[in-house]
Amino acid sequence: NDKNGNLEWEYTLFAEFEVIEGISVTCTSSTYSQTIYANDWSFSNGSATKSGNTAYGVGTFKRKILFVTVDTANIDISISCNVYGNLS
């Protein structure tokens, strides 16, 4: 958010899990979306991956003024699921 509370960008990680309750869980898909609301921000190096019971999302938002980077937000998030279907 900017100083006025306006949303400047958004990154969302999506994941699907196959759960055999109490026995096993596997992350079966991982994707992401990103939206930029403020013109001076850009996004790069975005990806979504999966391993075992976890989905991972990464990317970088940068804000430039007159070609100079003044803000950087590095995204590095994950979603995990346990054998009972609980997300964390």
C-alpha positions in Angstrom: 0.0 0.0 0.0 1.1 3.5 -0.6 1.0 6.3 2.1 -2.6 6.9 1.4 -3.5 3.2 1.8 -4.0 2.5 -1.9 -3.1 -1.0 -3.1 0.0 -0.7 -5.4 0.4 -4.4 -6.4 -0.8 -7.9 -5.6 0.7 -11.4 -5.8 -1.5 -14.4 -5.2 -0.3 -18.0 -5.0 -2.7 -20.8 -5.8 -2.2 -24.5 -5.0 -4.1 -27.7 -5.2 -3.5 -30.7 -3.0 -4.4 -34.4 -3.1 -5.1 -35.6 0.4 -5.6 -39.2 1.6 -6.8 -38.2 5.0 -4.4 -39.2 7.8 -2.1 -41.0 5.4 -0.6 -38.7 2.7 -0.7 -35.4 0.9 0.7 -34.2 -2.3 0.7 -30.7 -3.9 -0.6 -31.4 -7.4 -0.5 -27.9 -8.9 1.0 -24.5 -8.2 0.3 -21.3 -10.1 0.4 -17.5 -9.3 -1.1 -14.3 -10.5 0.2 -10.8 -10.1 -1.5 -7.4 -10.7 0.0 -4.0 -10.7 -2.2 -1.1 -9.8 0.4 1.7 -9.7 2.1 2.7 -12.9 5.6 3.1 -11.5 5.8 -0.6 -10.4 7.0 -3.5 -12.5 7.2 -7.3 -11.9 9.8 -9.8 -12.9 11.2 -13.3 -12.1 7.8 -14.7 -11.1 7.3 -18.4 -10.7 5.3 -21.0 -8.8 6.7 -24.5 -8.0 5.7 -27.5 -6.0 7.5 -30.1 -3.9 5.9 -32.7 -1.7 3.1 -31.1 0.3 4.1 -27.5 -0.4 3.6 -24.9 -3.1 6.2 -22.1 -3.5 5.8 -18.6 -5.1 8.5 -16.1 -5.9 8.9 -12.9 -7.8 10.1 -9.3 -7.5 8.2 -6.0 -7.7 10.3 -2.9 -8.3 9.2 0.7 -8.2 11.2 3.1 -10.4 11.2 6.9 -10.6 13.1 8.4 -13.5 14.7 5.0 -14.2 16.0 4.7 -10.7 14.8 1.9 -8.5 13.4 3.4 -5.3 11.5 0.4 -3.8 11.9 -3.4 -4.1 9.6 -6.1 -2.8 10.8 -9.6 -3.0 8.1 -12.2 -2.9 9.0 -15.6 -1.3 5.9 -17.4 0.0 4.6 -20.9 0.4 1.4 -22.9 1.2 1.6 -26.3 2.8 -1.1 -28.8 3.6 -1.0 -31.6 6.1 -2.5 -35.1 5.9 -5.7 -33.8 7.5 -6.3 -31.1 4.9 -5.2 -28.2 7.0 -3.3 -25.4 5.3 -0.4 -23.4 6.7 
